[in-house]
Amino acid sequence: MAGAARQPPPRRLDETDAREGSPGPADRVRKSAADALLAARAPASAERCPASRARPCARPSGTPGSCGRRCRGRPRPGAAPARPSFIDERWVERAEDDITFSFLPLYGDRAGHYGTAPSQTGHARLFRDGSLIGESDAPDVGFFSVPPEPADYRIELQSIRGGRSQLSTRIDVAWTFRSQHVDGEPAAPPVMAVRYAPALDDLDRAPAGRPFVIPISISRQPGAPAAPLRRLTVEFSFDGGTVWQRALVFRIGDQAVALLHHPDGEGRVSLRAVAADRDGNAVEQTIRDAYRLRPR
């Protein structure tokens, strides 16, 4: 039986792309990356819905304009990639000796709206010093009682979208942090999310067969300790996560850009990132089918 046509490997960007006297592809890509990084550091002007998450908005998630409530519906077309995001509120807490989270915004859009997937399946697991403490069959809800002594914790989430979802079909997140007994008000563990803001068309597509720059920011849980970021790596895949390739990353603080080269033809791009701060807190985040490719 004939197999699927193999895609040529992405062309490597190197110094030979530059030509004296005129900018070559590598020079243009580097300039695009520098411009995107400077833009990422500028104050955000996107409007956010200010109301409580307790009253979901009837409008689609990502709808422009002030609707007066947080939009927690499906991300609108052109808002990909849907991914975890922390905005304005705590989502993971420790109260005394309980670590809890509920309705985690695993499918937020680029406009800063929260997003959930009603038909998702998966799990949530909590580990303490490498040993499993408990698990939930809901990927965005967990309630775990833990010992009071200091320990290293790891929360692992896996969400698989059902229905007709074609993008962000599966999201895997793992948070690593240290925690101990909390007196008084609940504390926010230092969990993070990697937010992507690629320039896509209204069908969530990026140009195929050319270099591509993805602006990135690190979203931190409000009220949590925020140590300086120490490391950020980004990988991409064109086959659903079977083979991963390392992207070139330029970073300043919590803002960065990733550089990759799209193959020719149609397809989807998956993204995987690891971020860690100087205190040892870390996030591992994978988005299957983050966005589409638009053939030339």
C-alpha positions, 0 to 999 in steps of 0.5 A: 500500500502506498504511503503518504508523501514525505515532506522535505525537512525544514530548511536550516537558517544559517549565516550563509543565507546572508549576502553582503550588500543585501539582506538575505532570508536569515537577516530578514528573519532575525529582523522580524524576530527582533521586531516581534520581541520588542512588540511583545515587551510593549504594554498590552492594549487588548481589551479584557472582559472584567467581570467575575468568572462565576457568570459566563458570557453568552457571547463567543470567547474572543469576541471584540469589545466590552461585553461586561463579563468574562467570555468562557465559551469556545475560542472564536476563529482566528484566536488560536492557539487555545492554550492555558492562561492565568489572568487576574485570578488564582486558579490553583491554591493551597489552603492549610493542607489542601491543594485545589483547582477548579475550572482551569482555563486550559483553552484561553485565546489570544485576546485574554479570554478564558476558555474551557472545553465542555466535552473534554476527557483526561485526568489530573494527577498530583505527585509529592516528592515523586509519589502519586498522592491522588488523581481526578478523572476531570483534567481541570478539577482537583481536590487533594489533601497533603501532609503539612511538611515542605515537599516538591509537588507536581501537578499533571493535567491531560485534556483531550477535546471531543466533538468536532475540535480540529485545533488544540485537540490535546493539551498536556500541562505539568507544574512543578513547585515546592509547598508546605502548610499554609495558615490563614488565607490560601496561598497561590503556588507559583504555577506558570503558563506559556502563551503564544501569539502567532500572526494567523489568518481568520482560519487560524492558519500561518503561511507554509513554506517559509520562516515564521516568528511566534511571540511568546509570554509567560503567564504567572498566577496572580499573588504567587511568588515570581522568581526571574525566568531562568530557562525557556525552550520551545519545540514544534512538530508537523506530525502530531507530536511524533517528531519534535524539532527545537525552535530558536528562541530569543528571550528578554525576561518573561517575553520571547519569540520563537523562530521556526520554518514551516514546510510546504503544503497543508498541515498542522503545527504542534507546540511544546515548551518548558519554562523554569524559574530560578527557584526551581518552579517549572511548567511543561506544556504541550499543545497538539494541533495548535494552528494550521498551515496555509499552502502558498 
